[in-house]
Amino acid sequence: MIFVNLSNKIFNESVYDYHKTDDVDAPINNPYELKSIEYYLYLKNWIDTVQWHLEDIIRNPEIDPIEALVLKRRIDASNQDRTDLVELIDSYFLDQYKLVEPIALATVNTESPAWAIDRLSILHLKIYHMQQEAERTSGTAEHIAQCKAKLAVLLEQKQDLSRSINELIEAIASGDKKMKVYKQMKMYNDPNLNPVLYAKSK
């Protein structure tokens, strides 16, 4: 199966699996073989989906400040998990095409395949929730019309992004593009790089 088609299938499955309970604390039931690329794609979208809902919860104007702080730290940890998974998926591509010799004029893409797939995962969430809004019976006619228009744009964006990802992977496989991955090197979670954290240890 073309990789982007596999990603779309698994992301769609994960989003719908999560919303069977719609609970940020529900345990994940990943149906794929441990450490397979399918397993990591499902896990990636599940993390994105949980974080989407954590971001909704923390924006409640009546949230208890202590609860909000706990959620903020959970979101920070989730962001680190997302980044780690993207880099792991890029490692999969690096291994897949390690024997490909890029052509002399091969260029580097503005983002790696896995970071483009990260955007695709988030897009699945936007589509699911915009569909929910477009079908919300309590919404006004104007609200529903606006959401339907936005949904159409999101669906077109998904087609375009899927095509672009597929073209990028094909270009890497043929040597027309060379794959170069930079680690994100996030600093705010690292006690040796965040000055607020390392100042506390003195």
N, C-alpha and C positions, 0 to 999 in steps of 0.2 A: 504493500500500500504506500502511496506517496506520503511522505512524512507529514506534510501540512494537513492532509486529509485525516491521517491518524490523530493528529493533535486536535483538530476540530471535533472529531468523534468523541475523543476522551474528555475534552473540556466540556462538551455538551452533557455528557454522561455525569461528570462530577457535579456540575451545577445543579442538575435535576436531582441527583442523589442527596446533595446537601439540603435542598428545599423540601425533602420528604419530612424533615423534622424542623428545619429552619432554626437550629439551635447552635450557637457558637461553641457550646461545650459538648456537642454530640461527637462520639468517637468516630474516627474515620474507618471505613470498611473498604480498603483499597482492594479491588478485585483482581489486580494484576500481579504477576510473579515478582517477588521481591527483587529489587535492584535492576529490573528490566527498564528499558526506556519508557515503556507504557506505564509502569509503576511510578516513575518520576514525573511524568506528565500529569497523571491523575493527582498525585500529591501536590504538585505545583498549583494546579487550579483549585484544589481543596483549600490550600493555605490562602490563596487569593480570595476565595469566596468567604472564608471565615473572617479575614481581615476587612473585607468590604462591609460586613455586618458589624464588626467592632467599630469601624469608623462611623457607622450610623448611630450606634449606641452612645458613643462618646460625645456626639453632637446634641444630645438631649439637654436642653437648657436647664432642666431640673435635676440633672445628675448630681449625686453626692460627690464633692471634690475628692474625697479619698478614693472612692470607686473609680473616678476619672483618672486619677494618677495610676492606679493599678492597671486600668485599661491602656493608658498611654505606654506603660512599660511593656505590656503584652504586645501592643502594636509594634513597638521598636524591635522586640524579639522576632516577631513575625516578619518584619522587613528584612532582618538579617537572614532568616530562613529562606525567604524568597530569593534573595541575592545568591545565597549559597547554592540553591537549586538551579538557578539560571546558569551559574558557572559550571555546575555539574553537567547540565545538558550541553553546554558548549564543549565540554571535555569529550562528550560522546561524539560530536561532529568532528572534533580534532582527530579523534581516533579513527573515525570512519574514513576520513580523507587524508590520512597521514602519508600515504604513498603517492598522492597526486602531486605532480610537479607543475607548479603554476607557470603559465607562459611568461615571457620576458616582460610584457606590458601589463601583467595582471595588477589590478588595483585592489585596495582594501575598502570594504563597504563601510558606510557610516556607523552601522551597528552589526553586531554578530548575529548569527541565526537565532540563538537562544533569547537574546534581548528582543528580537522581533516577535518571537513566539510568546514571550512574556506579555507583549502588547495584545497579542491575539487572545490570550487567556483572559485578560481584563475586558476585552471587547465582548467576549461571551457573556460576562456578567452585566455589562451595560445593556446588551440586547435582551437578556432575560428580564431585567428589571424594567426596562422601557416597555417591553411587551406587557408586563404586569400593569404598568401605569396606563397603557393604551386600552386595557380591558377593565380598568377599575370602575365599577358601576357607580361609585360615589363621586366620581370626577365629573366636572362640568363638560359640556359639549366642546367648549373651547380647549380645555385641558386635554381631552381625549384626542382632538384633532391635532394639537401641537405634538403630543407624544407619538401619534402615528407617523407624523412627518419626520420626527427625529428617529424613530425606529427604522424608517426606510433608508435614511442616511447611514445609520449604523450597519444595516445589512449590506449596503453597498460598500461601506468601508471594510467590512469583513471579507467580502469578495476580493477587493483590491489588495488588502494586506495578505490574504492567503496566496494570491497570485504572485505577489512580490517576494514572499518567503520562498515559494517554490522556485522562482527564477533565481534567487540568491543561492539556494542549495545546489541547483543545477549548474550554476556558474562556478561554484567552488569545486564541484565534482569534475567539471571539465577543465579546470585550471585557469579559467578566464578571470576568476576572482581568487585572491588568496585570503585565507582566514587568519586573522590576528586578533587575539583576545587579551584584553587588559582587565585585570582584577579590579573590582570596584574600590577596594581599600577603604571601606567605610571607617570613619574615625570616631563617631560619637559613642559607639559601643565599646571601644577599646580603651581600657584604663591607662594604657601607656601613651595614647594619642589625644584623648580628650582632656584639655587642661583643667576642667572642673573636677574630673575624676582623679587625675594624678595629683592635683593640689591637695585633695582630701587625704591622700596616703602619706603625706609628709608629717 
